Amino acid sequence: MQLLAPDILEEAGEISVAVTASGFAIGFLLWLLGWRGHRFWIVLAATIGAGVVGLYAAPAHRTHPLLAGLLLAVAAGALALALVRVIAFAAGGIALWIAVHALVPAWDEPLAWLLVGGLIGLFMFRMWTMVLTSSTGALLMTYSALCLAHKLGNVDVVALAENHPKLLNGTFAAIALIGVIAQFVLARRQGSESSRREARPKSSQNQGGGLWWGRGQRSYRRAG
């Protein structure tokens, strides 16, 4: 399975440097902060995807493409957070089905793999979100980096993808794995910081209450 296709690299090589650099920056943010901002990324992906579908499907329904794309994008963005579990189920099922179909073509059971992958995506929602966002960000970063190398360094990335597909796949897998680890560490730090913030007001209130009651008890004893 070749993740970095030479034909896609050949077409992407025509994109300007500014757009490619922006794609690399977006991929880096998705790779590093996928879980912390997963609600934002889900809404953004649903909005853009629905808008594109509306633009292409509008002529078949005799609707203006811009109007259909805008309305469908707004509706998908509004429903994205409510359907986040459904999106995780669908993404997990499709990802597992594609992986099994590419690695073991003899096990051609699409319905079974869709259901198994969807259930895994639901029960391991946090980890699956990290894996999905890190992999997507790593793929976008790798494509953008190769396009920048082609534009700025005159590197023949198409020949590189054709002659060394395993090297590029291994690089992508390593970057995605590092992203998952980085997101997991950031999530743990965020959880520890939030627990500390919640514990500080309680401890200060308890200390203040103790001092106030202590003063009242001491003054009462002195008066008695």
Phi, psi and omega in degrees: 000119182258110182284325181260093186282136179297324181293323177293320178295324179294320177288321181290339179294344179275352180285148183293163181293322181297316180292320179295317178295322176295321176297322177295319180295317178296318178297322179294317177296319178293322180293322185267321187244031183297314182285319182298327179243035186294330178294318178297315182293323179295314179296318180296314181295319179294320181294312181293316180298316179293324177297318178294318178297319178297322179295321182279330184269350184299315181300328180291336180254012177057047179235150178296131184301318181295318179294315180295318179295319180293313181295318180292325178293317179295318180295317179293321178295324179288329182266355188297313182292326178290332182254026185297323179291324177295320178296319178296320178297313181294318181295318178296318179294316180294319181297315180293321179297317179295318181295314180293320179295326180280322184273318182231082183297337181293333179273067185270081177232076188299319182295317180296316181290326176297316181290317179296314178297322178295319178294321176297318178297328179283313184286333178243053188299315183295309180295321180295322177296320177297315180296317182293313181291320179294319179294317179296315178296320178296321179295317179293320178295319181293315176299315182294320179295320178294321178294321177294321177296325177290320182285313187268329184248004180055040178272134179278086185287334178294315177294325177296318179291327180285323186268335184228061181291325180293323178297315180291322177295320177295321177296316177298316180296320179294318179295318179296319179295318177297322178296319177298316180296317180296318178295322179295318179295316179296322178295321179293319178295320179296320178294319179292322179293319180293323178293324177294319180295324178288330182281330183296311179299322180295317180293321179293322178293319179295320178294317179296319179295320179297318179294320181294314179292326179296319179296319181295321180291320181294319179293327179292320180293321179295321180293324179287000000 
